[in-house]
Amino acid sequence: MVLLCRAPSGSASIAGGAAMGDVIQFKKPSPFDKHKGKTLCRSGFHKWQVVKEKQFDVKQGKLVTVYKCTRCGEQKVELK
């Protein structure tokens, strides 16, 4: 649902200054939805996945393994 309001010039515009294709959220997210997947990471139980795009550290000239948590996005690096 998009609300339209009349601008002083007479042309229609979207409330809040959003573009026509943007989805405007009217409902506030519940705490369950807001913190979904982050409680395990805060306790130190990350879900690590190997990032294969970056395997070589140019500054040190060494092979590295980059891990990224799929839930929170945190990264860690291991030197080989």
C-alpha positions, -999 to 999 in steps of 0.1 A, spaced: 0 0 0 15 34 -10 1 67 2 0 95 -23 -3 131 -12 -7 163 -32 24 185 -34 19 223 -34 26 224 -71 -3 201 -78 16 170 -88 13 138 -69 42 126 -48 48 96 -25 47 103 12 82 103 28 101 112 -4 105 76 -15 106 66 -52 77 49 -69 93 14 -69 103 15 -32 84 -6 -7 75 14 25 73 -6 57 43 5 78 46 -22 105 73 -20 131 93 -53 131 88 -75 162 118 -81 185 118 -117 172 122 -106 136 147 -78 145 171 -101 164 166 -133 144 199 -152 140 220 -128 161 217 -144 195 239 -174 187 266 -151 172 266 -129 203 273 -160 224 302 -169 202 286 -196 180 291 -182 145 282 -201 114 315 -198 94 316 -202 57 348 -199 35 349 -169 12 366 -181 -20 371 -148 -38 399 -136 -16 426 -163 -11 458 -143 -13 469 -114 9 488 -89 -13 505 -69 15 520 -100 33 524 -121 2 508 -152 18 479 -174 13 450 -167 36 416 -183 43 388 -158 49 358 -169 68 325 -150 69 296 -157 93 264 -163 73 242 -149 101 258 -117 112 284 -110 85 315 -109 107 348 -120 91 379 -137 104 412 -144 86 435 -174 90 471 -174 76 483 -206 61 
